[in-house]
Structure formats: C-alpha cells, structure tokens
Amino acid sequence: MTEAIMLLLWIVLATGAFLVVGSLYGYRHNLSKPNAIFYTALAFYLGLFVVTFLSIANAIIEIAFSTLFQI
C-alpha cells in the first residue's frame, strides 16, 4: 500500500514538473496559445511516460532480484 502511494506521488510530482517545464518553454519562446498548449500537453505526457516506464522497469528489476535471492 505504501509503495502504491509513493508511486502515485512520483507520478503527480513528475508530471507536474514536466507541466511547469512545458509551460515555461511556451512562455519563454513567446509561442502562440495553441503552440503553448501543445508543448505543455507534450511535456505532461512525456512526464507520464517517463514515470510509467521507470515504474515498470523498477517492478521488473524487483522481480528479477527477488527470484535471484530466493535460490
């Protein structure tokens, strides 16, 4: 249960950070509103993908090590 809460916290923090980066990129380059929204959404989904990929990789590594040390 604690691990699930930590995973949700990481997802929220990482996607929030990517949202901030995407919106700052749009603000810094004086993009039009549709382009700024696009880059913000792109950063959000990139952050979501990164966290999901790292979570899956973490689960695979945990399974591999748990089977190694059971032998």
Secondary structure by P-SEA (a helix, b strand, c coil): caaaaaaaaaaaaaaaaaaaaaaaaaaaacccaaaaaaaaaaaaaaaaaaaaaaaaaaaaaaaaaaaaaac
